[in-house]
Amino acid sequence: MKSYPQLPKPALKALTNDAFPKFAATVSDDGVPNVVPLLTTNAADATTLIFARFMIWKTARNLAANRKITINVIGPGFCSWIIRGEFQEFVRQGPYLEHYNRKALFRYNAYAGAGEVGVIKVLEARGPLPLGLLRSLFYGWLRERSRNGHAGAHDQVVMPPPVQEKFDLRLAIKYLGFVEEDGFPIALPCLDLHSRSADVLAYAVPRANGHPLSQLRPAQKIAAAVLTLAPVAYQVKGVFAGEENAAGSRQGLIQLQESYTAAPPVPGRRLFPPEP
């Protein structure tokens, strides 16, 4: 029987608590990353993660084509953990399903019970990775200076006003997703992510050597997601457009091409380009 590494105790603690935010990164069969909130993720034990198949149609389709998945959880001490996993299967009965159907979210919601539960075996846990909260607050006011008058490269309204507004909130959880050099998808918190225009997102380039974002190369496919306290969630997709100096800081730029809803009532609905 194949053996799997055990989760570090801080990561295990975060993954047994529903209060800590969790995001998932997957990749399609044509190499497009997808990053979405996967708040139902829990640790069944120190080597196994589970999640409810609940309004995650694109994630489920990606896993059918490519079993690689990364869960990122923000845990105690305002640090995140990057947990690479191997998707096993969706189960429709047994203790994993009972685990979710006992929760109020699935017992008393308008969309019925959990239905199916995804099972992930842990391959690797990396962290803790500091969130950089002070840096996020600092760049909050810097970005106001850098955004004024800055137009996107194509001047398209990829992000409708409600989407752009959410990405500009300071009290929101924001993530980037892309495919690492070894072909594995990754999800990373990026709390200072913000709009430069309706078709460009920007973030402060981390100063730490070896930070995963240092892997990004021009034209590389990248996804970004935002989850607010409401809760409201959106996902946008595009390509990495390089780095530039702005308002006294080094910023990475994402040229956007698509935007989607990522929350009820119609999660996964494409906003731009408009659906036929």
Secondary structure, DSSP 8 states (H G I E B T S, - for coil): --------HHHHHHTT-TTS-EEEEEE-TTS-EEEEE-TT-EEEETTEEEEE-SS-HHHHHHHHH--EEEEEEEETTTEEEEEEEEEEEEESSSHHHHHHHTSHHHHS-TT-S---EEEEEEEEEEEEEE--HHHHHHHHHHHHHHHTT---SS----S-HHHHHHHT-SSEEEEEEEE-TTS-EEEEE-TT-EEEETTEEEEE---STT-GGGG--TT-EEEEEEEESS--EEEEEEEEEEEEEETTEEEEEEEEEEEEE-STTSTT-EEETT--
